Amino acid sequence: MPGKPWDIFTLDDFNLKGRTVLVRVDINSPLDPKSGRILDDYRIRSHLSTIRDLDKSKVIILAHQSRPGKIDYTSLSSHALRMSQLLGKRVEYVDGLFDSHVRQRVRSLGPGEKILLENTRFYAEEIVLKGEKEHSKHENTHIVQHLAPMIDFFVHDAFAAAHRAQPTLVGFTELVPNLAGRVMQKELEDMGKAFQPDLSPKIALLGGVKVEDSIDVARHMLEEGSMDQVLTMGVIGHVFMLAKGIDLGEGSVSFLENEFPNYQKLVDQASSMLDKWGDKIKVPTDVAVEGNGRRNVVSLTGLPTPEPIMDIGIETIIDYTKHIEQAKLILVNGPAGAFEYDKFSIGTTEIFRAVAHSDAYTIVGGGHSIAVLEKLDLFKSIDHISTGGGSCINFLAGRAMPGIEALERSKRIFKKGPFQTP
């Protein structure tokens, strides 16, 4: 369960000088679809502390970018360049994962040298075994079997992917000691604070477009009692409004049909949740649409509307702000609307500012949420900014986290091993 003291190795438990260390990071970044330029390097910057602390080691870095079929599914050459610029030291890009030229380069590494291997999701094993629970299947992949004999330690710093089981995340568990990197360590320590008994009421503001994940996690949060109330907004809010029998109109329903072929199933799931926890789930009471190039606010009595819903309205902002002011813990994942358009950024801006100015312990996760914080210059006003979206809410919901469980298992295996400690 989240909040417990995790029994894991960290970088401080071993003398890593001169050792060959394989580091799994999550630097999956938004890219310009035309130029391939990295648009936001927050995740890359977050891992620099781990890489710096391994400055006297031989460092091999593993990472992924996007997934097959997506426009930003590409190599990691630009990531290596950006990491080099931020680190002030060269991070060499090697265009392979376990090919013979990669293994040759790994063997020739000297202390202080750093290489970034190819996008792990270019390789079928990483995709096909996603979610596989049987540990041996990950361990027996070509990726792991080729890399493991050349390394002394595996550092898991990819908290943003810790809710997934894939070979490069959990396959090295029983072969070499697995250590938590600085990002992983900080995420566990800071989010563990959220489970102090005096932090109540706890509220989750779930927005954005990741409807399936958010519905699943909201259900788990309410079942486990890890959140007292869920405030919905964005496309998630639209689904729950439909579940309450509110006719949104052709524009919003067409969007859902296009983006989520199974949207009716999602509405049915939301309806079941409302039947069970209706008093704990809030939905917007007014919305904003575009009309004649302007922002028009529509109350529930004004629905349906042919225009797609783009934001929450002022009545909803006021209502949600009251809950924010009373909360002792606030989790935010996703924007309230289409914040990239100025006239529809009002809901997101006001909600995020209310969270930043509250006295609650605040946790913000997800790429879009981080983009909002940067745009509004609110980074310093949030207690913990998680590098993960799905992993953050999965962790707080008390769901299985294979990456963290692997770290614990590895310590049980190697805690009596003949390793040199500081």
HUCOR-V669873 format. One record per residue. N is the residue number from 0. RES is the residue in one small letter. PSI is psi in radians with two decimals (none if undefined). D_CENTER is the distance of its C-alpha to the mean C-alpha in Angstrom with 2 decimals. Layout:
N & RES & PSI & D_CENTER
N & RES & PSI & D_CENTER
This chain:
0 & m & 2.55 & 18.38
1 & p & 2.61 & 16.02
2 & g & -0.29 & 18.19
3 & k & 2.80 & 20.52
4 & p & 1.97 & 21.51
5 & w & 2.24 & 19.72
6 & d & 1.49 & 22.47
7 & i & 2.75 & 20.97
8 & f & 2.61 & 22.28
9 & t & 3.12 & 21.07
10 & l & -0.38 & 22.45
11 & d & -0.16 & 25.21
12 & d & -0.14 & 26.72
13 & f & 2.70 & 28.22
14 & n & 1.86 & 30.26
15 & l & 0.09 & 28.31
16 & k & 2.19 & 30.91
17 & g & -0.08 & 32.04
18 & r & 2.70 & 29.83
19 & t & 2.06 & 27.84
20 & v & 2.17 & 24.15
21 & l & 2.14 & 21.50
22 & v & 2.08 & 18.07
23 & r & 2.04 & 14.90
24 & v & 2.98 & 12.30
25 & d & 1.72 & 9.24
26 & i & 0.48 & 10.84
27 & n & 2.00 & 9.91
28 & s & 2.64 & 11.39
29 & p & 2.33 & 13.11
30 & l & 2.60 & 16.71
31 & d & 2.13 & 20.04
32 & p & -0.40 & 21.25
33 & k & -0.83 & 24.78
34 & s & -0.32 & 24.70
35 & g & 0.10 & 21.48
36 & r & 2.42 & 21.03
37 & i & 2.14 & 17.68
38 & l & -0.49 & 17.16
39 & d & 2.16 & 14.56
40 & d & 0.42 & 14.36
41 & y & -0.80 & 12.17
42 & r & -0.64 & 10.06
43 & i & -0.79 & 13.51
44 & r & -0.62 & 15.09
45 & s & -0.49 & 12.82
46 & h & -0.07 & 14.12
47 & l & -0.60 & 17.69
48 & s & -0.67 & 18.70
49 & t & -0.82 & 18.21
50 & i & -0.69 & 20.11
51 & r & -0.68 & 22.77
52 & d & -0.18 & 23.35
53 & l & 0.43 & 24.16
54 & d & -0.35 & 26.62
55 & k & 0.16 & 29.53
56 & s & 2.97 & 27.92
57 & k & 1.94 & 27.87
58 & v & 2.21 & 24.24
59 & i & 2.20 & 22.74
60 & i & 2.29 & 19.16
61 & l & 2.47 & 17.19
62 & a & 2.96 & 14.24
63 & h & 2.86 & 13.39
64 & q & 2.01 & 13.31
65 & s & -2.65 & 12.70
66 & r & 2.81 & 14.82
67 & p & 2.39 & 18.57
68 & g & -0.25 & 20.08
69 & k & 2.64 & 17.74
70 & i & -0.42 & 19.46
71 & d & 0.36 & 17.06
72 & y & 1.77 & 17.50
73 & t & 3.09 & 19.45
74 & s & 3.01 & 20.53
75 & l & 0.35 & 19.13
76 & s & -0.74 & 22.36
77 & s & -0.52 & 21.15
78 & h & -0.70 & 18.21
79 & a & -0.70 & 20.94
80 & l & -0.81 & 23.07
81 & r & -0.70 & 20.58
82 & m & -0.68 & 19.71
83 & s & -0.78 & 23.49
84 & q & -0.77 & 24.14
85 & l & -0.62 & 21.72
86 & l & -0.46 & 22.90
87 & g & 0.22 & 26.51
88 & k & 2.65 & 27.13
89 & r & 2.30 & 27.11
90 & v & 1.90 & 24.27
91 & e & 2.28 & 26.07
92 & y & 2.27 & 24.54
93 & v & 2.11 & 26.00
94 & d & 1.15 & 26.00
95 & g & 3.03 & 25.64
96 & l & -0.81 & 23.91
97 & f & 0.30 & 26.84
98 & d & 2.92 & 29.80
99 & s & -0.66 & 33.02
100 & h & -0.49 & 32.58
101 & v & -0.82 & 29.14
102 & r & -0.64 & 30.73
103 & q & -0.71 & 33.63
104 & r & -0.68 & 31.47
105 & v & -0.76 & 29.64
106 & r & -0.45 & 33.09
107 & s & -0.02 & 34.33
108 & l & 2.47 & 31.59
109 & g & 2.83 & 33.03
110 & p & 2.33 & 31.67
111 & g & -0.27 & 29.45
112 & e & 2.57 & 28.68
113 & k & 2.30 & 25.17
114 & i & 2.55 & 24.29
115 & l & 2.10 & 21.22
116 & l & 3.09 & 21.72
117 & e & 2.77 & 21.07
118 & n & 2.01 & 17.96
119 & t & -0.45 & 17.58
120 & r & 0.08 & 17.06
121 & f & -0.19 & 20.55
122 & y & 2.29 & 21.88
123 & a & -0.66 & 22.52
124 & e & -0.67 & 21.93
125 & e & -0.55 & 18.21
126 & i & -0.86 & 18.01
127 & v & -0.64 & 20.79
128 & l & 0.15 & 19.77
129 & k & 2.12 & 16.21
130 & g & -0.09 & 16.28
131 & e & 2.20 & 19.73
132 & k & -0.41 & 20.60
133 & e & 1.98 & 23.72
134 & h & -0.68 & 23.04
135 & s & -0.50 & 26.10
136 & k & -0.61 & 24.95
137 & h & -0.75 & 22.09
138 & e & -0.55 & 24.53
139 & n & 0.17 & 27.21
140 & t & 2.77 & 25.46
141 & h & -0.65 & 27.06
142 & i & -0.93 & 23.99
143 & v & -0.78 & 24.14
144 & q & -0.51 & 27.93
145 & h & -0.61 & 28.56
146 & l & -0.65 & 26.23
147 & a & -0.74 & 26.69
148 & p & -0.26 & 30.43
149 & m & -0.03 & 29.86
150 & i & 2.75 & 27.45
151 & d & -0.57 & 28.09
152 & f & 2.67 & 24.62
153 & f & 2.20 & 21.05
154 & v & 2.08 & 18.34
155 & h & 1.87 & 14.87
156 & d & 0.13 & 12.64
157 & a & 1.16 & 9.49
158 & f & -0.63 & 7.56
159 & a & -0.29 & 4.22
160 & a & 0.19 & 6.83
161 & a & -0.22 & 8.85
162 & h & 0.08 & 9.00
163 & r & 2.61 & 10.89
164 & a & 1.92 & 14.49
165 & q & 2.74 & 15.69
166 & p & -0.77 & 18.60
167 & t & -0.05 & 17.06
168 & l & -0.64 & 14.70
169 & v & -0.05 & 17.36
170 & g & -0.32 & 20.60
171 & f & 0.08 & 22.00
172 & t & -0.81 & 21.88
173 & e & 0.08 & 25.64
174 & l & -0.63 & 26.94
175 & v & 2.78 & 26.15
176 & p & 2.32 & 24.81
177 & n & 2.24 & 21.02
178 & l & 2.55 & 19.91
179 & a & 2.29 & 16.80
180 & g & -3.13 & 16.17
181 & r & -0.63 & 16.01
182 & v & -0.87 & 12.25
183 & m & -0.78 & 12.00
184 & q & -0.79 & 15.17
185 & k & -0.70 & 14.28
186 & e & -0.81 & 11.10
187 & l & -0.71 & 13.43
188 & e & -0.81 & 16.32
189 & d & -0.71 & 15.02
190 & m & -0.40 & 13.22
191 & g & -0.47 & 16.26
192 & k & -0.39 & 18.35
193 & a & -0.25 & 17.12
194 & f & 0.35 & 19.32
195 & q & 2.37 & 22.51
196 & p & -0.40 & 25.13
197 & d & -0.06 & 26.32
198 & l & 1.41 & 23.09
199 & s & 2.42 & 24.15
200 & p & 2.66 & 23.80
201 & k & 2.26 & 20.04
202 & i & 2.59 & 18.59
203 & a & 2.22 & 15.38
204 & l & 1.89 & 15.28
205 & l & 2.06 & 13.46
206 & g & -2.78 & 13.90
207 & g & -2.74 & 13.10
208 & v & 0.02 & 13.84
209 & k & 1.27 & 11.53
210 & v & -0.84 & 14.55
211 & e & -0.84 & 14.71
212 & d & -0.77 & 11.45
213 & s & -0.67 & 12.29
214 & i & -0.79 & 15.87
215 & d & -0.79 & 15.26
216 & v & -0.69 & 13.17
217 & a & -0.74 & 15.68
218 & r & -0.80 & 18.45
219 & h & -0.72 & 17.33
220 & m & -0.78 & 16.89
221 & l & -0.63 & 20.36
222 & e & -0.73 & 21.91
223 & e & -0.21 & 20.93
224 & g & 0.32 & 21.75
225 & s & -0.24 & 18.58
226 & m & 2.46 & 18.67
227 & d & -0.48 & 22.04
228 & q & 2.52 & 21.23
229 & v & 2.15 & 18.75
230 & l & 2.07 & 19.34
231 & t & 2.59 & 18.47
232 & m & 3.13 & 18.48
233 & g & -2.69 & 17.74
234 & v & -0.52 & 18.21
235 & i & -0.73 & 17.20
236 & g & -0.66 & 20.12
237 & h & -0.73 & 22.34
238 & v & -0.74 & 21.91
239 & f & -0.52 & 22.86
240 & m & -0.77 & 25.72
241 & l & -0.67 & 27.04
242 & a & -0.44 & 26.79
243 & k & 0.04 & 29.04
244 & g & 0.25 & 31.53
245 & i & 2.13 & 30.98
246 & d & 1.94 & 31.95
247 & l & -0.57 & 29.66
248 & g & 2.93 & 31.78
249 & e & -0.74 & 31.86
250 & g & -0.84 & 29.40
251 & s & -0.68 & 26.38
252 & v & -0.68 & 27.37
253 & s & -0.71 & 27.88
254 & f & -0.81 & 24.38
255 & l & -0.72 & 23.01
256 & e & -0.68 & 25.48
257 & n & -0.71 & 24.46
258 & e & -0.55 & 20.68
259 & f & 1.59 & 20.82
260 & p & -0.45 & 24.04
261 & n & 0.48 & 23.54
262 & y & -0.56 & 23.01
263 & q & -0.60 & 26.05
264 & k & -0.69 & 24.58
265 & l & -0.70 & 21.55
266 & v & -0.73 & 24.19
267 & d & -0.70 & 26.11
268 & q & -0.76 & 23.22
269 & a & -0.66 & 22.67
270 & s & -0.72 & 26.45
271 & s & -0.66 & 26.60
272 & m & -0.68 & 24.10
273 & l & -0.63 & 26.22
274 & d & -0.62 & 29.28
275 & k & -0.67 & 27.94
276 & w & 0.65 & 26.07
277 & g & -0.58 & 27.45
278 & d & -0.18 & 28.13
279 & k & -0.02 & 24.55
280 & i & 2.10 & 22.86
281 & k & 2.47 & 23.57
282 & v & 2.74 & 23.82
283 & p & 2.52 & 24.92
284 & t & -0.13 & 28.68
285 & d & 2.77 & 29.11
286 & v & 2.94 & 27.39
287 & a & 2.38 & 27.97
288 & v & 2.95 & 29.13
289 & e & 2.30 & 30.79
290 & g & 2.11 & 34.57
291 & n & 0.65 & 36.94
292 & g & 0.14 & 34.27
293 & r & 2.86 & 33.63
294 & r & 2.07 & 31.15
295 & n & 2.20 & 32.83
296 & v & 2.31 & 31.80
297 & v & 2.22 & 32.67
298 & s & 2.98 & 33.17
299 & l & -0.57 & 32.79
300 & t & -0.29 & 36.53
301 & g & -0.07 & 36.16
302 & l & 2.63 & 33.95
303 & p & 2.83 & 33.92
304 & t & 2.46 & 33.59
305 & p & -0.38 & 33.72
306 & e & 2.52 & 31.17
307 & p & 2.51 & 27.42
308 & i & 2.31 & 25.72
309 & m & -0.23 & 23.70
310 & d & 2.93 & 23.03
311 & i & 2.77 & 23.99
312 & g & 3.10 & 27.45
313 & i & -0.59 & 28.96
314 & e & -0.74 & 29.99
315 & t & -0.71 & 26.46
316 & i & -0.81 & 25.32
317 & i & -0.79 & 28.17
318 & d & -0.85 & 27.48
319 & y & -0.61 & 23.77
320 & t & -0.63 & 24.71
321 & k & -0.73 & 27.20
322 & h & -0.67 & 24.65
323 & i & -0.74 & 22.45
324 & e & -0.48 & 25.62
325 & q & -0.24 & 26.46
326 & a & 2.69 & 23.14
327 & k & -0.36 & 22.65
328 & l & 2.33 & 18.89
329 & i & 2.21 & 16.58
330 & l & 2.26 & 12.96
331 & v & 2.25 & 11.92
332 & n & 1.78 & 9.29
333 & g & 2.62 & 10.82
334 & p & 2.92 & 14.28
335 & a & -0.27 & 17.62
336 & g & -2.78 & 19.03
337 & a & 1.26 & 19.66
338 & f & -0.27 & 19.21
339 & e & -0.26 & 19.93
340 & y & 2.20 & 23.52
341 & d & -0.82 & 25.37
342 & k & -0.22 & 27.28
343 & f & 0.35 & 24.25
344 & s & -0.06 & 22.12
345 & i & -0.84 & 24.19
346 & g & -0.85 & 22.26
347 & t & -0.79 & 18.91
348 & t & -0.84 & 20.86
349 & e & -0.70 & 22.85
350 & i & -0.82 & 20.13
351 & f & -0.65 & 17.95
352 & r & -0.67 & 21.21
353 & a & -0.71 & 22.31
354 & v & -0.79 & 19.22
355 & a & -0.57 & 19.73
356 & h & -0.02 & 23.41
357 & s & 2.90 & 23.22
358 & d & 0.02 & 24.36
359 & a & 2.85 & 21.50
360 & y & 2.12 & 18.89
361 & t & 2.37 & 15.93
362 & i & 2.22 & 12.18
363 & v & 2.30 & 10.03
364 & g & 2.77 & 6.30
365 & g & 2.50 & 5.03
366 & g & -0.77 & 7.10
367 & h & -0.64 & 10.15
368 & s & -0.71 & 10.24
369 & i & -0.68 & 10.32
370 & a & -0.67 & 12.94
371 & v & -0.80 & 14.86
372 & l & -0.73 & 15.07
373 & e & -0.76 & 16.38
374 & k & -0.67 & 18.76
375 & l & 0.00 & 20.11
376 & d & 0.89 & 20.25
377 & l & 0.15 & 18.74
378 & f & -0.79 & 16.67
379 & k & -0.19 & 19.46
380 & s & 0.00 & 19.74
381 & i & 2.36 & 16.41
382 & d & -0.76 & 16.54
383 & h & 2.17 & 13.01
384 & i & 1.95 & 10.30
385 & s & 2.43 & 7.03
386 & t & -0.26 & 5.52
387 & g & 2.56 & 2.03
388 & g & -1.24 & 2.68
389 & g & -0.68 & 4.54
390 & s & -0.60 & 4.88
391 & c & -0.90 & 5.83
392 & i & -0.52 & 8.12
393 & n & -0.73 & 9.25
394 & f & -0.85 & 10.23
395 & l & -0.42 & 12.01
396 & a & -0.13 & 13.58
397 & g & 0.34 & 15.09
398 & r & 2.90 & 14.13
399 & a & 2.38 & 14.66
400 & m & 1.55 & 12.37
401 & p & -0.65 & 14.33
402 & g & -0.68 & 13.10
403 & i & -0.71 & 14.28
404 & e & -0.62 & 17.29
405 & a & -0.68 & 18.24
406 & l & -0.73 & 18.43
407 & e & -0.75 & 20.68
408 & r & -0.70 & 22.78
409 & s & -0.66 & 23.33
410 & k & -0.68 & 24.65
411 & r & -0.63 & 27.00
412 & i & -0.74 & 28.33
413 & f & 0.08 & 28.77
414 & k & -0.33 & 29.56
415 & k & 0.26 & 33.25
416 & g & 2.81 & 32.98
417 & p & 1.19 & 35.19
418 & f & 2.53 & 32.72
419 & q & 2.09 & 33.73
420 & t & 2.81 & 32.16
421 & p & none & 32.53
